[in-house]
Amino acid sequence: MSNDLLHIVDIDHEGRGVAKKEEKTFFIHNALIDEKVEYKILKKKKNIFFGIATHIENPSPVRADPSCPHYNVCGGCSMQHFKHSSQIEFKNNAFFQTLKHVGKVVPESQIEPIFLEFSEYRHKARLRAKYVDKKDKVLVGFNERLTHFLTDMDSCEVLPGRISSCLGEIKSLIKNLSIYNRMPQIEYASNGDRDIFIFRILDPLSIEDIKKLSEFSNARNIEIWTQSKGPETVKPLFPERDSEIISYPIAKYELNLEFNPSGFIQINPYINQLMIDKALELLNLNPQDEVVDFFSGLGNFTLPIAKYAHSVIGIEGSEDLVNLGQKNAGLNNLNNVSFQYSNLFEVDVDFVNSLKNKNKWLLDPPRDGAMQLLELISKDTMLPETIVYVSCNPATLARDANILVNDKGYKYQSAGILNMFPHTSHIESISLFTYED
């Protein structure tokens, strides 16, 4: 720990304070612009140092007291020391600066930031569990900041309160099982009505273990599932009571989508609903529209689109999700929907040509973006009149926006952020591109 003071001159894309001193660059957690801080170094690479502020000499007016007692240790959140309004302002500015400097693009208008609650929003999480021999105790939580050590957590501000309040109980539960040192992970998933814990088990449970898990499940109204090997082994521990079929509602559109509790769904169901609303608003659908939903997953956007368009195809790179999407279309009695498998990072001109009659696209790619697909569109193949692009990575969005605007001739009509991950530096966004021949 250093009693020297660092003067914070900037904030990096991860929300860390940046300081310069004697040709060294410091990235300091829990530090804000213009603050002078004492600090502790946690990691270094040559003349680059990563650390945490231990004392703030002159607190910034945008500083907030972190609500989580584990904030300075746990690596899960990075922005609890920002006031809520300042988190939104920081993310919004970072997003548009990335578009300008990386992509050389500026949207014609800005969509107002979309945000809701900052706590208890996370309905999907993966927690580590570990027995520590020296302490003779089980830890459950997220990794510590900048290390592979596990945070000793008894609560979590971003998990629903009913889940946060039982973390201490879970640690005691695991400690009292026969395989206490063979349960490295707990995955949490919820649809709002049903809470599920999926315990990764490396050895079989004993009869006494099952009894203890049943007692916990009954007392907390939390379903216990297990995973003994690969994803295909995920199943309820008590199948006579807990159904393997679970779905989440998209109430506004009268839809229910089945999902795999160990698979991908949006972790923030509240922002997810608003994101779907905004996507449909930007698509401006009518009964004649033929739509393609790329990276469609299990149909999170595809099925709401089907309520308003003539037809929609969901294209996805996971065969399991393609099958689940098709099942969800049937369960919701939608006959203008189809799903197909394609590796969207290895597409060719023939693939794009096969979609010539589709006039509107929605893209929701992973962090790698959709460059391979967008580079193939042209007057010789197709140029959809509307593209709505949902992104979880501003840098790859900026790159792809550059392709659309500066290479393909699209207008960048509007863009804005959605606060899908409060208290973190992750930026979700939505953009509208239009083409007029």
matplotlib code that plots the C-alpha trace (Angstrom):
import matplotlib.pyplot as plt

x = [0.0, 1.3, 0.8, 1.8, -1.1, -2.1, -4.0, -6.7, -6.9, -9.2, -11.5, -10.8, -13.4, -13.7, -14.5, -11.0, -9.3, -6.2, -3.1, 0.4, 3.5, 7.2, 6.5, 4.3, 0.6, -1.8, -5.3, -7.0, -10.3, -12.7, -11.1, -12.8, -11.6, -9.8, -9.6, -6.3, -6.0, -3.8, -3.6, -2.6, -1.1, -2.6, -0.9, 1.8, 3.2, 6.4, 5.4, 1.6, 0.2, -3.3, -4.6, -7.3, -7.8, -7.5, -8.2, -9.8, -8.3, -10.9, -14.0, -15.6, -19.2, -20.2, -19.0, -21.4, -20.9, -20.9, -23.9, -22.1, -19.7, -17.6, -17.2, -13.5, -12.7, -15.2, -14.5, -18.2, -19.0, -16.8, -18.9, -20.7, -18.6, -20.3, -23.7, -26.3, -26.8, -23.0, -22.8, -25.3, -23.6, -20.2, -21.5, -23.4, -20.3, -18.0, -20.4, -20.6, -16.9, -16.1, -18.4, -16.7, -13.1, -13.1, -15.8, -15.6, -19.4, -21.8, -25.6, -28.0, -29.8, -29.2, -31.7, -32.2, -30.4, -32.7, -32.3, -34.3, -33.2, -29.6, -29.9, -31.5, -31.7, -29.6, -31.7, -28.8, -25.4, -22.5, -21.0, -17.8, -17.7, -14.6, -13.6, -10.5, -8.6, -6.7, -9.9, -11.9, -14.8, -16.6, -16.6, -19.3, -19.2, -17.3, -13.6, -11.7, -10.6, -7.6, -7.0, -8.2, -9.0, -12.6, -14.5, -15.9, -19.5, -22.5, -24.6, -24.8, -26.5, -27.2, -28.9, -32.6, -32.8, -34.2, -31.1, -28.6, -29.9, -29.2, -25.6, -24.3, -26.8, -25.5, -22.0, -23.0, -25.1, -22.2, -19.8, -22.1, -22.3, -20.1, -18.8, -18.2, -14.9, -16.3, -18.8, -16.9, -19.8, -23.4, -25.4, -28.4, -31.3, -34.8, -37.9, -39.2, -41.4, -39.0, -35.5, -33.0, -29.6, -27.6, -24.9, -21.9, -21.0, -17.9, -18.9, -22.3, -24.4, -25.1, -28.6, -27.9, -26.7, -29.9, -31.9, -30.1, -30.5, -34.2, -34.6, -32.9, -35.0, -38.2, -37.3, -36.1, -38.5, -35.4, -35.2, -32.0, -30.7, -27.4, -24.8, -22.5, -20.7, -21.5, -24.5, -26.7, -26.5, -28.2, -31.5, -33.7, -32.5, -36.2, -38.0, -41.2, -41.6, -39.6, -40.4, -37.5, -39.6, -39.2, -40.1, -39.8, -42.7, -42.6, -45.9, -46.5, -46.5, -48.3, -45.4, -43.6, -40.2, -38.8, -35.1, -32.3, -31.4, -27.7, -27.9, -27.9, -30.7, -30.6, -29.6, -31.8, -35.4, -36.6, -34.2, -34.8, -38.5, -37.6, -34.9, -37.5, -39.9, -37.2, -36.1, -39.7, -40.2, -37.0, -37.9, -41.3, -42.9, -45.9, -47.8, -45.8, -42.3, -40.0, -37.5, -34.3, -33.2, -29.5, -28.0, -31.5, -30.9, -34.2, -36.3, -36.1, -36.6, -37.8, -41.1, -42.2, -41.3, -43.5, -46.5, -46.2, -44.4, -45.5, -42.7, -39.4, -36.5, -34.3, -30.7, -28.5, -25.1, -26.2, -28.3, -29.7, -31.0, -32.4, -34.4, -35.5, -36.5, -38.6, -40.2, -41.0, -42.6, -44.9, -45.7, -46.8, -48.9, -46.8, -46.8, -45.0, -41.6, -38.8, -35.4, -32.3, -28.7, -25.8, -22.3, -22.6, -18.9, -18.4, -21.1, -20.7, -22.3, -24.7, -26.0, -26.7, -28.3, -30.7, -32.1, -32.8, -36.5, -36.0, -36.3, -35.5, -32.7, -32.1, -28.6, -27.8, -24.3, -21.9, -18.9, -17.1, -19.8, -21.1, -18.3, -18.2, -21.9, -22.0, -19.1, -21.1, -24.1, -24.0, -26.1, -25.1, -26.4, -28.8, -29.1, -31.9, -33.8, -33.6, -31.0, -31.5, -28.2, -28.2, -24.6, -22.8, -19.4, -19.1, -15.8, -17.1, -20.3, -18.2, -16.2, -19.4, -21.1, -18.1, -18.7, -22.4, -22.0, -18.7, -18.6, -22.2, -23.9, -26.3, -27.6, -26.8, -30.2, -30.0, -28.3, -28.4, -27.4, -29.4, -28.2, -28.4, -25.6, -25.8, -22.7, -20.5, -18.7, -20.4, -22.4, -25.4, -26.7, -29.1, -28.7, -30.8, -29.4, -31.4, -30.7, -32.4, -31.5]
y = [0.0, 3.4, 6.7, 8.5, 10.3, 9.7, 12.3, 10.7, 12.4, 10.0, 7.0, 4.0, 1.9, -0.4, 2.4, 2.6, 5.8, 6.6, 8.3, 9.0, 9.3, 9.1, 7.5, 4.9, 4.5, 3.4, 2.0, 2.3, 0.8, 2.9, 6.2, 9.0, 12.0, 14.8, 12.7, 12.3, 8.8, 6.5, 3.1, -0.5, -2.2, -5.6, -6.4, -4.9, -5.3, -3.4, 0.3, -0.4, -0.8, -2.1, -1.3, -0.1, 3.2, 2.8, 6.4, 9.3, 12.7, 14.8, 12.8, 13.6, 15.1, 12.1, 9.6, 7.2, 4.9, 1.3, -0.6, -3.9, -4.8, -6.9, -4.2, -3.5, -7.2, -8.9, -8.6, -8.8, -5.0, -2.2, 1.0, 1.0, 4.0, 6.1, 7.7, 6.0, 9.0, 9.2, 5.5, 6.2, 9.4, 7.6, 4.7, 6.9, 9.1, 6.1, 4.5, 7.6, 8.3, 4.7, 5.1, 8.4, 7.5, 3.8, 3.6, 7.2, 7.3, 9.6, 8.7, 11.4, 11.2, 9.7, 7.4, 8.3, 5.8, 3.0, 2.0, 0.7, -0.6, -0.9, -3.8, -7.2, -7.3, -10.4, -13.6, -15.6, -16.0, -18.5, -18.7, -20.6, -22.8, -24.0, -25.7, -23.9, -26.4, -23.8, -22.1, -25.3, -23.5, -23.3, -20.1, -19.3, -16.2, -14.5, -14.2, -11.5, -8.5, -9.2, -12.6, -16.2, -16.3, -16.6, -13.8, -14.8, -13.6, -13.7, -11.4, -10.0, -6.7, -7.6, -10.9, -11.0, -10.5, -14.0, -15.4, -13.0, -13.7, -17.4, -17.4, -17.9, -20.8, -22.4, -22.3, -24.2, -26.6, -27.5, -27.8, -30.5, -32.6, -35.7, -34.2, -30.7, -30.5, -31.8, -29.1, -26.4, -24.4, -23.3, -21.8, -19.7, -19.2, -17.8, -16.9, -14.8, -17.5, -20.5, -20.2, -22.9, -23.8, -26.1, -27.7, -29.0, -32.3, -34.3, -37.3, -38.9, -37.5, -39.7, -40.5, -38.2, -35.4, -35.7, -35.4, -32.2, -30.7, -31.5, -29.8, -26.7, -26.7, -27.0, -24.3, -21.8, -22.7, -23.1, -26.0, -28.1, -29.4, -31.2, -31.4, -34.4, -34.1, -32.1, -29.8, -32.8, -34.1, -31.0, -32.2, -31.7, -33.6, -34.0, -34.6, -35.8, -32.2, -30.0, -30.0, -30.0, -27.6, -24.0, -20.8, -17.1, -14.7, -11.8, -10.6, -7.6, -9.9, -12.8, -15.1, -17.8, -19.0, -22.3, -22.1, -24.3, -23.1, -23.8, -22.1, -18.5, -16.1, -12.3, -11.9, -8.8, -9.6, -6.1, -4.4, -7.3, -6.4, -2.7, -3.8, -5.9, -2.9, -0.6, -3.1, -3.4, 0.3, 0.8, -2.0, -0.2, -3.5, -3.9, -7.0, -7.0, -7.1, -10.2, -10.1, -12.0, -12.2, -13.1, -14.7, -15.5, -17.8, -19.3, -16.6, -13.7, -11.2, -13.6, -14.4, -10.8, -9.8, -12.6, -10.9, -7.9, -9.1, -11.2, -13.7, -14.0, -16.3, -16.8, -17.8, -19.2, -20.9, -23.4, -26.4, -26.8, -23.2, -23.6, -26.6, -24.7, -21.7, -23.8, -25.5, -22.1, -20.9, -24.0, -23.6, -20.0, -21.0, -18.9, -20.3, -17.5, -18.3, -20.6, -21.2, -22.4, -23.3, -21.4, -20.5, -16.7, -16.3, -18.4, -17.2, -16.6, -14.7, -17.6, -17.5, -13.7, -14.1, -16.7, -13.9, -11.4, -11.0, -10.1, -6.3, -5.9, -7.4, -7.6, -8.4, -9.5, -10.9, -12.0, -9.7, -10.5, -8.6, -9.4, -8.2, -11.3, -11.0, -7.3, -7.3, -9.5, -7.2, -5.0, -4.0, -7.3, -9.3, -7.4, -4.3, -4.6, -1.3, -1.5, -3.0, -2.9, -3.9, -4.9, -5.0, -6.0, -4.6, -1.0, -1.6, -4.2, -2.3, 0.7, -1.4, -2.8, 0.6, 1.9, -0.9, -0.1, 3.7, 4.3, 1.2, 0.3, 3.7, 3.3, 6.1, 5.8, 7.0, 6.6, 4.7, 4.5, 2.4, 0.0, -0.5, -4.3, -4.7, -2.0, -1.4, -2.8, -1.2, -3.5, -1.5, -2.9, -0.8, -0.6, 1.1, 1.8, 1.8, 2.6, 2.3, 4.2, 3.3]
z = [0.0, -0.9, 1.0, -2.2, -3.9, -7.5, -9.4, -11.5, -15.0, -16.9, -16.8, -19.0, -20.8, -17.7, -15.4, -13.7, -12.9, -14.9, -13.6, -14.9, -12.7, -13.5, -17.0, -15.3, -16.1, -13.3, -13.7, -10.3, -9.3, -7.1, -8.4, -10.3, -12.4, -10.4, -7.3, -5.5, -4.0, -2.0, -3.6, -3.4, -6.4, -7.3, -10.6, -12.9, -16.4, -17.0, -16.6, -16.3, -12.9, -11.8, -8.3, -6.1, -4.3, -0.5, 0.5, -1.3, -0.5, -2.3, -3.2, -6.6, -6.6, -8.7, -6.2, -4.4, -1.4, -2.8, -1.5, -1.5, 1.4, -1.0, -3.7, -3.2, -3.3, -5.7, -9.4, -10.3, -10.3, -11.3, -11.1, -7.7, -6.7, -9.5, -8.8, -10.9, -13.2, -13.6, -14.6, -17.4, -18.5, -18.6, -20.6, -23.0, -23.6, -24.0, -26.5, -28.8, -28.5, -29.6, -32.6, -33.6, -33.0, -33.9, -36.5, -37.9, -37.7, -36.0, -35.8, -37.0, -33.6, -30.2, -28.5, -24.9, -22.6, -21.5, -17.9, -14.8, -11.4, -10.5, -8.0, -7.9, -11.7, -12.5, -13.2, -14.6, -12.9, -12.6, -9.1, -8.2, -5.1, -3.4, -0.2, 1.3, 3.4, 5.4, 6.5, 6.7, 5.0, 1.7, -0.3, -2.9, -5.1, -8.0, -8.5, -6.6, -8.6, -10.8, -9.3, -9.5, -5.8, -4.8, -3.0, 0.4, -0.2, 2.0, -0.2, -3.7, -4.6, -8.2, -7.5, -6.4, -2.6, -2.1, -3.7, -2.2, 1.3, 1.1, 0.0, 3.5, 3.9, 0.7, 1.9, 5.1, 3.0, 0.8, 3.7, 5.2, 2.1, 1.6, -1.7, -0.2, -2.1, -5.4, -6.2, -8.1, -9.6, -9.0, -11.9, -11.1, -13.5, -13.0, -14.9, -12.1, -10.7, -10.6, -9.1, -10.1, -8.7, -10.9, -8.9, -10.8, -9.1, -9.8, -7.7, -6.9, -4.1, -1.1, 0.1, 3.1, 0.7, -1.3, 1.9, 2.9, -0.5, -0.4, 2.9, 1.6, -1.6, 0.4, 2.9, 0.3, -2.6, -4.9, -7.3, -7.2, -10.5, -11.1, -13.8, -13.6, -17.0, -20.1, -20.7, -21.7, -18.1, -16.6, -14.9, -11.8, -8.8, -7.9, -11.2, -9.6, -8.3, -10.6, -14.4, -16.9, -19.0, -18.0, -19.9, -19.5, -20.4, -22.8, -21.4, -23.7, -26.8, -25.0, -25.5, -23.5, -24.5, -23.3, -22.3, -21.0, -17.5, -18.2, -21.7, -22.8, -22.0, -21.2, -17.6, -17.1, -18.0, -17.3, -19.8, -22.2, -22.4, -23.2, -25.7, -27.6, -27.6, -28.9, -31.6, -32.9, -32.8, -35.0, -37.4, -37.9, -39.0, -41.3, -42.6, -45.8, -44.2, -44.7, -41.8, -41.0, -37.3, -37.3, -34.2, -33.2, -30.3, -29.0, -30.6, -28.1, -31.0, -33.7, -32.1, -31.2, -34.8, -36.1, -34.4, -36.8, -40.0, -42.9, -42.1, -40.2, -40.4, -37.3, -38.3, -35.5, -35.2, -32.5, -33.7, -30.2, -30.2, -33.7, -32.5, -29.4, -31.4, -33.8, -30.7, -29.2, -32.5, -32.3, -28.7, -29.4, -32.4, -34.8, -38.4, -40.1, -38.4, -39.4, -37.9, -39.7, -38.8, -40.2, -39.0, -39.5, -39.3, -42.4, -44.8, -48.5, -51.4, -52.1, -48.6, -48.8, -52.2, -50.7, -48.6, -51.4, -50.8, -47.1, -46.7, -43.0, -40.8, -37.1, -35.9, -32.3, -32.6, -29.9, -29.0, -32.3, -34.2, -37.7, -40.1, -42.2, -43.0, -43.6, -45.9, -48.3, -48.8, -52.0, -54.9, -56.6, -53.7, -51.5, -49.4, -46.9, -46.4, -42.6, -40.3, -36.5, -34.8, -31.1, -29.8, -26.6, -27.8, -28.9, -30.6, -33.0, -33.6, -34.5, -37.0, -38.5, -38.6, -40.6, -43.1, -43.4, -43.6, -45.3, -47.6, -48.2, -48.2, -45.3, -43.2, -39.5, -38.3, -34.5, -31.7, -27.9, -24.9, -22.8, -19.2, -19.3, -16.8, -14.1, -11.9, -14.6, -17.5, -20.1, -22.7, -24.6, -27.4, -30.3, -33.6, -36.7, -40.3, -43.4, -47.1, -49.9, -53.5]

ax = plt.figure().add_subplot(projection="3d")
ax.plot(x, y, z, "-o")
ax.set_aspect("equal")
plt.show()
